[in-house]
Amino acid sequence: MRKEYIDRQKREFGRKVVISLPIHYPKEILTALDVLCVELWGPPGEISGNQAGRIQTYVCPVVRKALAFIAGGHASEADALLFPHTCDSIQGLASLLPDFGGWNGPVLRFIHPKGERRASSEVYLVREIEAFIAQVETLTGKKLEPARLSSAVKLHAEIDALKLRILKLRRNIDMRDSELYAILRRGEWLWPEDHMAELKELASKISDKPQKKGVALMLSGIVPEPMDIFDVLENAGAFIVADDYAAIGRRISSSSAELPDNPLQAVIERYFALPPCSTRSSDLAGRVEYLTGLYSQNGAAGLVLHNVKFCEPEMFDVAMIKKRFAAMNSPVLYVETELEKQLSGQLSTRLEAFVEMASKGGESE
Amino acid sequence: MITRKIQYQMAKRAVGPFLMALDRWQSAQKSRKRKPRETPFGPPLQSVQKLKEIMTLNYFEGRYADGAVPVAWVTSGFPAEVFFALGFHVVYPENHAALCSTRHKVPEIAEFAERDGLSRDVCSYARTDIGSVISGKTPVGRLPKPDMIACCTNICQTVLYWYRNLAEYLNVPLVLVDTPFMYGGTREHHLDYVSAQLGEVIEAAERISGRRMDAEKLARVVENARDGSRLWGECLAISQARPAPWTGIDTFFHIAPIVTIRGTETCNEYYRMLKDELTERVKAGVGGIKNEKHRLLWDNLPIWFKVREHSTMTAERGFNFVCATYSNAWAEAGDLIDPSHPLESAAKTYTYVYLNRDLDNRLKTTVDLAKSFGVDGAVLHSDRSCKPYSVGQVDVKERLQKDMNIRVLLLEADHADERSLSGEQAEMRLLAFMENFND
């Protein structure tokens, strides 16, 4: 279905297609220049072919699987690859594929600033985004018009506002978490206006009263894969009340209401208004503070830290997060997955046991 | 404060040098009494004693530094010249973790970080230093508490994750020099960004130390750093001679001054002395190993806790690691540093770092080293703890084998944590690799 959709975007709308590695990049620019962005989170499941063997097994599966996928010739519909500067491993892949083989097409790169907002990083980000615009203009042969960028910024700000509302009121939606996340994650490859339409339909299902019962959990991690984690939790009597996945919640900018008129400046403001993320090396104390706030505001009764195996940026934050939640007497479970098709039985049992333990701390409705 | 300053000065100028002199005397006595051992190595370098003194004194001074002078903990690739120019005592956690590994202390110390929730899949240097902060355990007696932590991402992004944690545990400010990765050449706005951050670092260091940066002093330190880097490069290049007068394994230890006291006259004096000694050995035909039959290249960080065993095992069979991409990385900066434009040139120098550049450049550097040192084989250490260094090695291996027609071994291990190494398996692989050369 995804392939058909992408083909149609190219055929009917003449859009260029860029396959992007995770996580943070200025999508507004791509939208404004009529480029469909399709994110590559692995993909999950068995690795086909032997290309993944070009990267050691102690490196994150997102990168190894992406290498297998692209170098295995499965990204042929893409007009370019986009590598945001997420971590050392994606940085390595961004060099490996074009330098040593596996991808001969155009490559776009976006090296976002690390650390806290500083005077130097503000100036840098403006210039890096300008450089990114130049790359996309070369790819498309189009010139970015400020009015188009303004519209794209507005569209993405609306999408963010809608997602924020959906996540905030999610317990009022009578829908399984797995279904809700499937819709939210379609934004990883749908044209933004199509995604917006689906989100609006989803938002229309928000009722006045809570529809969910059980143990309210907060999930934090990189990407909710395998997706059956939601079914395992739900079947065990839990539901998700707050989200801090890098693929979902950490990409929802909260600056929507007060954006500057200058569209480029608005892109900058939206970037700096993102929630803290390990891959942007946000201040650690600030991130822990943010998570405890999210947890309390949403009345969560337990936190599941769901990491991708060997994801170093995220692993480094875990100790501090666990310590703070332990100090709050809030139950925390740390699990790792490797973009497999399904959760293992062992992991499912751990999740079920955790839900039971969290439930003893008080059931939330 | 005054007591602390007196203690620090006493340690630096009197007690430390006295203890070093005593150690020198004791070593001389011992070596006189000791029967010469049969080893596959050439005569030991005389400079080793001086190296030991410099490094021991540096750590000894450090014990008394906090409260006496401003203290910064910095990454190995940080432009620490700014701190030396402001009179900081500078500590290198990476060097400390390597030291812990050579003393086989990593499992004991890192465990404190692991118990605190840090995964064993993260860099073992990071786990060691964080474990040391939590437990206070260190083989160097004591590390001074920093007034600030300074991190430069030119060697990896991992250092930033690690230093954010250190800053949190130690409750001190973190300053950052974020160096955009170089694909091909660099871009003007990337260098401007690094340059602007250096300005921010100086402002923070001035504020924390209560001192003003003296431009002349900074220029002197930068000049020393340039000369030190060049001298280090000259020492390494001497191994192009046959036999090489020292081993690549020696370079892993002699690298310490250019990493930790780069920019000081002590560093440069040391490398002048080492260079003279190496030159003399070449003239006299003295090799780093006794019977150099094969010359190897080492890629990636050393396996610190196994350096001696592995080098002995290879030396016994006539194999000498004559060059290493790791040691070479600190020699590359020499020609980029310009004391008359310290900040602008530092931006370039610290961005054009081996690990901050693409794989094409990495392969080219490796090939250049292999050619200029005339190697007939290479060992690529696939380092579980250093992903940025290790990603790409599978392809590099193939290219070296194909394009240079040399034998290459990809050896999986860890730079500091001996729990991550299957010792026997690694030794068997090294042995099998060396046997191939007898074909």
Interface residues (C-beta under 8 A of the other chain):
Chain A: G53 R54 I55 Q56 Y58 V59 V63 H85 C87 D88 S89 Q91 G92 L93 A94 S95 L96 D99 F100 G101 R109 I111 P113 K114 G115 R118 A119 S120 S121 V123 Y124 R127 E128 A131 S278 S281 D283 L284 A285 K309 F310 E312 P313 M315 F316 D317 V318 A319 M320 K322 K323 Y334
Chain B: A113 D116 G117 L118 S119 D121 V122 C123 A126 T153 C156 Q157 T158 L160 Y161 W162 R164 N165 A167 E168 L176 D178 P180 F181 Y183 R187 H189 H190 D192 Y193 A196 Q197 G199 E200 D358 L359 D360 L363 S382 R384 K387 P388 S390 V391 G392 Q393 V394 D395 R399 E412
